Amino acid sequence: MNTPVPPARHWLLAEKRPALPPPGRGHRPLRKLIHLACFLVFLALPFANVMRFDIPRQRFFFAGFEVLISEFSILFFALMFLMFVIAVVAIMYGRVYCGYACPQMIFSEASTAVEAWTAGLARRWAAGPRARKLLGRGLFLAILAAASVFLAFVFMSYFIEPRDLLHRLLRLDLVSTGGILGASVTLLTFLDFTLVKQTFCTTVCPYGYFQGLLQDRHSLLVAYQDGTGACIDCKKCVRVCEMGIDIRKGPYQIECVHCGDCIDACDEVLAKVGHPGLIHYSWGGAVPSGTAEPWYRRWGLRDPKRFVILFVMVAYLSALGLTLYLRKPVLMRLTPDRTTLYTLLPDGSVANRVRMNLANRSPRAVEIRVWVEGLAGARVLLDRNPLTLAPGAALERTFDIAAPAGGQELNPIRVVIQSSDQAASDAAEMNFIMPTKGN
């Protein structure tokens, strides 16, 4: 009778090396901390008007500035800057955005964690497998339903003023466009959390394919590097992977989001048998040389192309900042209305009509005052002077400038318009037309 031959023991295990010191906290705690920071930023942006589109009022809020949709230069520089941010991150750091900052990944992992937590509660609270399954699933769906309403509200606040959106939510508005969109986003969010999760990253999201076009031999990768056959095939790197892949099959798998969980798993297991981990963050998959590199290479600036694209990104950011700095908080424009050259008033004075366009782009109400220079006795015929303009309000109005008759036919005047805090002003040079003598 043949005796089975036991499998050969792996050489690393056979050497019985002393264990290495614990590898430290690893990448996962840092990633979860960044997830929390990104989530708080996601909550804060629309409510602090740091970045928000107000579609009903056709406004764009950016860095505290209220920008009209018609302000092309600001929107252009903002979009170009964001586009180059995406390009810089993809070229230099690969899929790190997916693993560390992408909302889909953050909420998908949170959903998985909630599901495991509710299953643990069910095991403690219920008796019998069926009762535990029903209780765990019920708790999971209830929590995700509430979270879906909250997150859909925050997401819709990027496009609709939050107070208006809250009123719609409290009234359970399912009639208006905003209410229908809010309910649709809530439903999609719930289905995403319960059914889709990370599947979205490999089937729908274009960023992974886009990044594959931009990466080169210097892009950051998560690479498996085992030149000595030290892998003991424990498969922990596979078990901890949120995307369910085997990093040993190569660093260019579309599913890999560079989260670093497999790095932590390999470091932890092999440290117990006295060997450093086999999976690392690596620039282009190169084996670390062990020699110190300049700081700019450690940060990913490893060739001239990266310096150029970073320079372009900074240039667009500088142009955006300069445009916002030079932007007037109150838009003012005065033009003469020559539909009628002049009008004779009952008191014998002469009036010329002027068209005024105002837009308050500041977050506070302002008072606007109008006066005339260069013509004795001229006065502005406005019901209210100064005018009060609410935040975000726009005004188009025509008014008359009156002056005593008897002057020359064309009288150069200067019409001045100014906000009460003197932060914005405008002036228009025009001719005040009088009737010719004898008329």
GIBELUR-V172495 format. One record per residue. N is the residue number from 1. RES is the residue in one small letter. PSI is psi in degrees with one decimal (none if undefined). Layout:
BEGIN
N&RES&PSI / N&RES&PSI
END
This chain:
BEGIN
1&m&130.4 / 2&n&131.4 / 3&t&128.8 / 4&p&138.0 / 5&v&121.6 / 6&p&146.5 / 7&p&146.0 / 8&a&139.0 / 9&r&140.9 / 10&h&139.4 / 11&w&-33.5 / 12&l&-38.6 / 13&l&-33.1 / 14&a&-28.7 / 15&e&-22.4 / 16&k&54.6 / 17&r&153.3 / 18&p&145.6 / 19&a&146.0 / 20&l&161.0 / 21&p&151.1 / 22&p&140.4 / 23&p&-2.8 / 24&g&-166.2 / 25&r&-28.9 / 26&g&-172.8 / 27&h&-28.3 / 28&r&-46.5 / 29&p&-40.4 / 30&l&-42.2 / 31&r&-40.4 / 32&k&-34.3 / 33&l&-40.8 / 34&i&-37.6 / 35&h&-45.5 / 36&l&-43.3 / 37&a&-42.6 / 38&c&-38.6 / 39&f&-42.4 / 40&l&-37.6 / 41&v&-42.8 / 42&f&-39.4 / 43&l&-37.1 / 44&a&-32.5 / 45&l&-52.3 / 46&p&-32.0 / 47&f&-25.2 / 48&a&4.9 / 49&n&32.9 / 50&v&-39.8 / 51&m&114.9 / 52&r&136.3 / 53&f&126.4 / 54&d&90.5 / 55&i&-45.1 / 56&p&-35.4 / 57&r&1.4 / 58&q&54.1 / 59&r&154.6 / 60&f&120.6 / 61&f&126.3 / 62&f&121.9 / 63&a&36.7 / 64&g&-6.7 / 65&f&140.1 / 66&e&111.1 / 67&v&131.8 / 68&l&149.1 / 69&i&-27.2 / 70&s&-8.9 / 71&e&83.5 / 72&f&-41.1 / 73&s&-42.9 / 74&i&-45.1 / 75&l&-39.2 / 76&f&-51.1 / 77&f&-35.8 / 78&a&-45.8 / 79&l&-38.9 / 80&m&-40.2 / 81&f&-46.5 / 82&l&-36.8 / 83&m&-41.6 / 84&f&-27.8 / 85&v&-45.8 / 86&i&-42.6 / 87&a&-43.2 / 88&v&-45.4 / 89&v&-42.2 / 90&a&-42.4 / 91&i&-43.5 / 92&m&-42.4 / 93&y&11.0 / 94&g&-129.5 / 95&r&19.9 / 96&v&-36.0 / 97&y&-40.5 / 98&c&-43.0 / 99&g&-27.2 / 100&y&-25.9 / 101&a&-7.8 / 102&c&126.7 / 103&p&-37.7 / 104&q&-44.4 / 105&m&-41.1 / 106&i&-49.0 / 107&f&-30.4 / 108&s&-45.0 / 109&e&-37.0 / 110&a&-39.8 / 111&s&-42.3 / 112&t&-40.4 / 113&a&-40.4 / 114&v&-39.7 / 115&e&-42.8 / 116&a&-38.2 / 117&w&-44.9 / 118&t&-33.3 / 119&a&-37.8 / 120&g&-39.8 / 121&l&-42.4 / 122&a&-36.0 / 123&r&-30.8 / 124&r&-30.6 / 125&w&-24.9 / 126&a&152.9 / 127&a&135.1 / 128&g&140.9 / 129&p&-38.5 / 130&r&-44.3 / 131&a&-39.6 / 132&r&-41.4 / 133&k&-44.7 / 134&l&-43.5 / 135&l&-46.2 / 136&g&-43.7 / 137&r&-38.9 / 138&g&-44.4 / 139&l&-42.9 / 140&f&-47.6 / 141&l&-36.3 / 142&a&-44.2 / 143&i&-42.8 / 144&l&-31.6 / 145&a&-45.8 / 146&a&-42.0 / 147&a&-35.4 / 148&s&-41.4 / 149&v&-45.7 / 150&f&-48.7 / 151&l&-34.8 / 152&a&-37.5 / 153&f&-44.9 / 154&v&-44.1 / 155&f&-45.0 / 156&m&-23.5 / 157&s&-15.7 / 158&y&-14.5 / 159&f&-18.5 / 160&i&140.1 / 161&e&126.9 / 162&p&-39.2 / 163&r&-41.0 / 164&d&-40.7 / 165&l&-37.9 / 166&l&-41.0 / 167&h&-40.8 / 168&r&-41.6 / 169&l&-43.7 / 170&l&-27.8 / 171&r&-0.3 / 172&l&49.3 / 173&d&114.4 / 174&l&23.6 / 175&v&-46.9 / 176&s&166.2 / 177&t&-43.5 / 178&g&-40.7 / 179&g&-41.6 / 180&i&-42.1 / 181&l&-40.3 / 182&g&-43.2 / 183&a&-38.3 / 184&s&-42.9 / 185&v&-38.4 / 186&t&-45.0 / 187&l&-44.4 / 188&l&-39.1 / 189&t&-43.2 / 190&f&-44.1 / 191&l&-36.0 / 192&d&-46.9 / 193&f&-33.3 / 194&t&-28.8 / 195&l&-38.9 / 196&v&-63.2 / 197&k&-128.9 / 198&q&-11.6 / 199&t&-29.8 / 200&f&-38.8 / 201&c&-31.0 / 202&t&-4.8 / 203&t&-34.9 / 204&v&-44.3 / 205&c&127.9 / 206&p&-8.1 / 207&y&-38.9 / 208&g&-42.0 / 209&y&-37.2 / 210&f&-42.5 / 211&q&-35.2 / 212&g&-28.4 / 213&l&-29.2 / 214&l&-26.5 / 215&q&154.2 / 216&d&-163.8 / 217&r&-2.8 / 218&h&4.6 / 219&s&151.4 / 220&l&133.4 / 221&l&160.5 / 222&v&112.3 / 223&a&138.2 / 224&y&120.5 / 225&q&103.2 / 226&d&87.7 / 227&g&-11.8 / 228&t&5.4 / 229&g&35.3 / 230&a&-9.5 / 231&c&126.1 / 232&i&7.7 / 233&d&41.9 / 234&c&-21.2 / 235&k&17.9 / 236&k&-31.2 / 237&c&-31.3 / 238&v&-40.8 / 239&r&-34.3 / 240&v&-11.3 / 241&c&123.9 / 242&e&-25.6 / 243&m&-5.3 / 244&g&32.4 / 245&i&167.6 / 246&d&106.9 / 247&i&-17.6 / 248&r&-15.0 / 249&k&-3.8 / 250&g&153.4 / 251&p&-6.2 / 252&y&22.5 / 253&q&133.7 / 254&i&-24.7 / 255&e&-20.6 / 256&c&125.7 / 257&v&13.3 / 258&h&38.7 / 259&c&-26.5 / 260&g&3.1 / 261&d&-36.9 / 262&c&-30.8 / 263&i&-47.2 / 264&d&-42.0 / 265&a&-45.2 / 266&c&-42.5 / 267&d&-42.9 / 268&e&-45.1 / 269&v&-50.6 / 270&l&-24.5 / 271&a&-30.6 / 272&k&-23.3 / 273&v&18.3 / 274&g&26.8 / 275&h&139.4 / 276&p&158.4 / 277&g&158.2 / 278&l&-3.7 / 279&i&133.8 / 280&h&159.2 / 281&y&132.6 / 282&s&141.3 / 283&w&106.1 / 284&g&12.9 / 285&g&8.4 / 286&a&147.2 / 287&v&129.5 / 288&p&134.1 / 289&s&-20.8 / 290&g&-10.4 / 291&t&149.7 / 292&a&138.3 / 293&e&157.2 / 294&p&154.3 / 295&w&-36.7 / 296&y&-29.7 / 297&r&-35.6 / 298&r&-27.5 / 299&w&0.5 / 300&g&-1.5 / 301&l&82.2 / 302&r&-2.3 / 303&d&166.5 / 304&p&-31.9 / 305&k&-39.2 / 306&r&-37.2 / 307&f&-40.0 / 308&v&-48.2 / 309&i&-32.0 / 310&l&-37.7 / 311&f&-41.5 / 312&v&-41.7 / 313&m&-44.2 / 314&v&-35.3 / 315&a&-44.0 / 316&y&-38.0 / 317&l&-41.3 / 318&s&-41.9 / 319&a&-39.6 / 320&l&-45.2 / 321&g&-41.6 / 322&l&-40.3 / 323&t&-41.7 / 324&l&-35.6 / 325&y&-39.1 / 326&l&-6.9 / 327&r&135.7 / 328&k&133.7 / 329&p&-26.3 / 330&v&121.1 / 331&l&126.4 / 332&m&142.5 / 333&r&132.6 / 334&l&132.0 / 335&t&141.2 / 336&p&140.3 / 337&d&105.0 / 338&r&20.9 / 339&t&-41.6 / 340&t&127.3 / 341&l&-44.2 / 342&y&163.9 / 343&t&136.2 / 344&l&122.6 / 345&l&159.7 / 346&p&-28.7 / 347&d&6.6 / 348&g&-6.2 / 349&s&167.3 / 350&v&140.1 / 351&a&138.3 / 352&n&142.4 / 353&r&142.0 / 354&v&140.8 / 355&r&133.2 / 356&m&131.1 / 357&n&127.1 / 358&l&146.4 / 359&a&118.3 / 360&n&108.7 / 361&r&10.7 / 362&s&164.1 / 363&p&7.2 / 364&r&159.3 / 365&a&144.9 / 366&v&154.0 / 367&e&134.9 / 368&i&128.0 / 369&r&142.4 / 370&v&136.0 / 371&w&169.6 / 372&v&138.9 / 373&e&148.1 / 374&g&-2.0 / 375&l&117.4 / 376&a&133.6 / 377&g&0.8 / 378&a&142.6 / 379&r&154.7 / 380&v&125.5 / 381&l&81.9 / 382&l&142.7 / 383&d&-39.9 / 384&r&129.4 / 385&n&100.6 / 386&p&157.9 / 387&l&146.8 / 388&t&126.3 / 389&l&119.7 / 390&a&160.3 / 391&p&129.7 / 392&g&-0.1 / 393&a&152.2 / 394&a&146.9 / 395&l&133.3 / 396&e&122.3 / 397&r&147.6 / 398&t&143.3 / 399&f&166.6 / 400&d&145.1 / 401&i&122.9 / 402&a&146.6 / 403&a&152.8 / 404&p&141.8 / 405&a&162.2 / 406&g&-4.0 / 407&g&-172.6 / 408&q&169.4 / 409&e&-44.6 / 410&l&120.8 / 411&n&109.6 / 412&p&129.8 / 413&i&165.8 / 414&r&116.3 / 415&v&122.4 / 416&v&138.2 / 417&i&132.5 / 418&q&142.9 / 419&s&157.4 / 420&s&-31.5 / 421&d&4.2 / 422&q&19.6 / 423&a&-20.9 / 424&a&141.0 / 425&s&160.5 / 426&d&156.6 / 427&a&145.5 / 428&a&126.9 / 429&e&126.2 / 430&m&171.6 / 431&n&132.7 / 432&f&120.0 / 433&i&126.4 / 434&m&155.8 / 435&p&145.8 / 436&t&150.4 / 437&k&135.8 / 438&g&-13.8 / 439&n&none
END
